[in-house]
Amino acid sequence: MVNQKARDLVENGLYVVATPIGNLGDITYRAVEVLKRSHFVLAEDTRQSKKLLDRYGITTQLVSYRDENHERIISKVIEKLDAGLILSLVSDSGTPTISDPGFKLVRELAQRGYKIFAVPGASAVIAALSISGLPTDKFVFLGFLPKADSTRKAILHCYCELDNTVVIYESPHRLKSLLGLLNSLYSKRTVAICSDLTKLYEECWRGTVAEATAKFELQEIKGEVVVILAKEDFNLQKEL
């Protein structure tokens, strides 16, 4: 039983609302209630977010918000908050600001002293870690790496030498390139490749980086990918 007092009321401010990463059922009761009671929902892609709102009978008006249009829209956001309205921020999937738009908005509103509330829920990085079988007590999340190999290699050298698990987001068409780079650096390390999480073709493959490189050279993968690299001294088979 939870002892802490829950925040039941929806009060004036910005709500950062996590939405499903695939399966539309993966949304909290509180998130649905907050979205229903908001005056406006700021969405990365209004067409994508409308599918979710329609599923739950939410008629709140959607407004396009991306980091690219921040300067154009921030004054309108502040105006609505000053008028006592309730705003929600969502991304296409998962938790806003986590390798998704929203950082600029949250940063500026925080600097100005506006109330910002978290409505937690789905996040691909946490979902993938939870089923990976790799250590989760200490991990570094690198998000999407830059495209240039030299920059990616420098980042990997910096964080993969630490005593922690490393988590990377990658798109399907760039996975082979990333695995090729990892194979040149850490071929014997254990890796988990999680794709299409919560969707029809969900998969979490586990093995060495060398094995992953060979496998996914031949196999196409569906959906965005979470690559989880274990620290050097971890071996999944020996741990069993």
C-alpha positions in Angstrom: 0.0 0.0 0.0 1.3 3.4 -0.9 1.7 5.8 2.0 2.6 9.0 0.3 -0.2 11.4 -0.6 -0.9 11.2 -4.3 -1.4 14.2 -6.5 -5.0 13.7 -7.5 -5.9 17.2 -8.6 -4.9 18.7 -11.9 -3.7 22.2 -11.2 -2.4 25.0 -13.4 1.0 24.3 -15.0 2.7 22.1 -17.6 2.4 18.3 -17.3 5.1 16.2 -19.0 3.1 13.1 -19.9 4.6 9.8 -20.9 2.7 8.0 -23.6 2.9 4.4 -25.0 6.0 3.4 -26.9 4.0 1.0 -29.1 1.1 -0.7 -27.5 -1.6 1.9 -27.0 -2.7 0.1 -23.8 0.5 1.2 -22.0 -0.7 4.5 -20.6 -1.6 5.2 -17.0 -5.0 6.2 -15.7 -3.5 9.4 -14.4 -2.1 10.3 -17.8 -5.5 9.9 -19.5 -7.1 12.0 -16.8 -4.5 14.8 -17.1 -4.8 14.8 -20.9 -8.6 15.0 -20.7 -8.5 17.9 -18.2 -5.8 19.9 -20.1 -6.8 22.9 -22.1 -4.2 22.2 -24.7 -1.8 19.2 -25.5 1.6 20.2 -27.0 2.5 17.3 -29.3 5.6 16.4 -31.4 3.3 15.2 -34.2 -0.3 16.1 -33.9 -1.4 13.3 -36.3 0.4 10.7 -34.3 -0.9 11.9 -31.0 -4.5 12.2 -32.3 -4.5 8.4 -32.7 -3.9 8.0 -28.9 -6.4 10.7 -27.9 -9.1 9.2 -30.1 -8.4 5.8 -28.5 -9.3 7.2 -25.1 -12.0 9.6 -26.1 -9.9 12.7 -25.4 -11.0 15.8 -27.2 -8.4 18.2 -26.0 -7.0 20.5 -28.7 -3.6 19.5 -30.0 -0.9 22.1 -30.7 2.3 21.2 -32.7 5.4 21.6 -30.5 8.9 20.7 -31.6 12.3 22.0 -30.5 12.5 23.6 -34.0 9.4 25.8 -33.4 10.2 26.6 -29.7 11.0 30.3 -30.3 7.7 30.8 -32.2 5.5 29.1 -29.7 7.0 29.8 -26.2 5.3 33.2 -25.8 1.9 31.6 -26.5 2.6 28.8 -23.9 3.6 31.4 -21.3 0.4 33.4 -22.1 -1.8 30.4 -21.6 -0.1 29.5 -18.3 -0.4 33.0 -17.1 -4.1 32.8 -17.8 -4.4 29.8 -15.5 -4.7 27.1 -18.1 -3.4 23.5 -17.9 -1.0 22.4 -20.6 0.3 18.9 -21.3 3.4 18.0 -23.3 3.6 14.6 -25.2 6.0 13.2 -27.7 5.2 10.6 -30.4 6.0 7.8 -28.0 7.5 7.4 -24.5 8.6 10.1 -22.2 9.1 13.7 -23.5 12.6 15.1 -23.4 14.2 11.6 -23.3 15.8 11.7 -26.8 12.6 13.5 -27.8 11.5 17.1 -28.0 10.7 19.1 -24.9 13.9 20.0 -23.2 13.9 23.6 -24.4 10.4 24.1 -23.2 10.9 22.5 -19.8 14.2 24.4 -19.3 12.7 27.8 -20.1 9.5 27.3 -18.0 11.6 26.1 -15.1 13.9 29.2 -15.4 10.8 31.4 -15.3 9.4 29.6 -12.2 6.3 27.9 -13.7 5.0 24.7 -12.2 6.0 21.6 -14.1 4.7 18.2 -13.2 5.8 14.7 -14.2 3.2 12.1 -15.3 5.5 9.1 -15.6 5.0 6.0 -17.8 6.5 4.2 -20.7 10.2 4.7 -21.7 12.0 2.5 -24.2 15.3 2.7 -22.3 13.8 1.4 -19.1 11.6 -1.2 -20.8 14.6 -2.6 -22.7 16.8 -2.6 -19.6 14.1 -4.4 -17.6 14.1 -7.4 -20.0 17.8 -7.4 -21.1 19.2 -9.7 -18.4 22.2 -7.3 -18.2 23.2 -5.4 -15.0 20.9 -2.4 -14.3 22.3 -1.2 -11.0 24.5 1.3 -12.9 24.0 2.4 -16.5 24.7 5.3 -18.9 22.2 6.3 -21.5 23.7 7.8 -24.6 20.6 8.3 -26.7 21.1 8.5 -30.4 24.8 8.7 -31.3 26.1 11.2 -33.9 26.5 9.9 -37.4 30.3 10.4 -37.8 32.3 7.3 -36.9 35.1 9.3 -35.4 32.7 11.1 -33.0 30.8 7.9 -32.2 34.1 6.1 -31.4 35.2 8.9 -29.1 31.9 8.8 -27.2 32.1 5.0 -26.9 35.7 5.0 -25.6 34.6 7.6 -23.0 31.6 5.7 -21.6 32.3 2.0 -22.4 35.5 1.9 -20.3 33.5 2.8 -17.2 32.1 0.2 -14.7 28.5 0.3 -16.0 26.1 -0.9 -18.6 25.7 1.4 -21.7 22.4 2.0 -23.4 22.1 3.4 -27.0 19.1 4.2 -29.2 19.5 3.4 -32.9 17.3 3.4 -36.0 16.9 0.1 -37.9 18.8 1.2 -41.0 21.9 2.3 -38.9 22.1 -0.7 -36.7 24.5 -2.6 -38.9 26.9 0.3 -38.9 26.8 0.7 -35.1 27.4 -3.0 -34.5 30.3 -2.9 -37.0 31.9 -0.1 -34.9 31.2 -1.9 -31.6 32.6 -5.1 -33.0 35.9 -3.4 -33.8 36.1 -2.2 -30.3 34.3 -4.6 -28.0 33.7 -7.8 -29.9 33.6 -10.1 -26.9 31.3 -8.1 -24.7 27.7 -9.2 -24.0 25.0 -7.2 -25.8 21.2 -7.1 -25.8 19.4 -5.9 -28.9 15.8 -4.9 -28.2 13.5 -3.9 -31.0 9.8 -3.2 -31.7 9.1 -3.1 -27.9 5.5 -3.8 -26.9 4.6 -4.3 -30.6 3.8 -7.4 -32.8 7.5 -8.2 -33.6 9.0 -7.4 -30.2 12.4 -9.1 -29.7 15.2 -9.0 -27.2 18.3 -10.8 -28.6 21.3 -11.5 -26.4 24.8 -12.6 -27.2 28.3 -11.2 -27.9 28.8 -8.1 -30.0 30.6 -10.4 -32.6 27.6 -12.7 -32.7 25.2 -9.7 -33.0 27.2 -8.3 -35.9 27.0 -11.5 -37.8 23.3 -12.1 -37.1 22.0 -8.6 -38.0 24.2 -8.4 -41.1 21.8 -11.0 -42.5 18.6 -10.1 -40.6 16.5 -7.0 -41.1 15.1 -5.6 -37.9 11.7 -3.8 -37.3 11.1 -0.7 -35.3 13.6 1.5 -33.4 16.3 -0.4 -31.6 17.7 -0.2 -28.1 21.3 -1.5 -27.9 22.5 -2.5 -24.4 26.2 -3.2 -23.9 27.4 -4.9 -20.8 30.5 -3.9 -18.9 33.7 -5.8 -19.8 33.7 -8.4 -17.1 30.0 -9.4 -17.5 29.1 -12.7 -19.3 25.5 -13.6 -19.4 26.2 -17.4 -19.9 28.6 -17.5 -16.9 26.1 -15.7 -14.7 23.4 -18.4 -15.3 
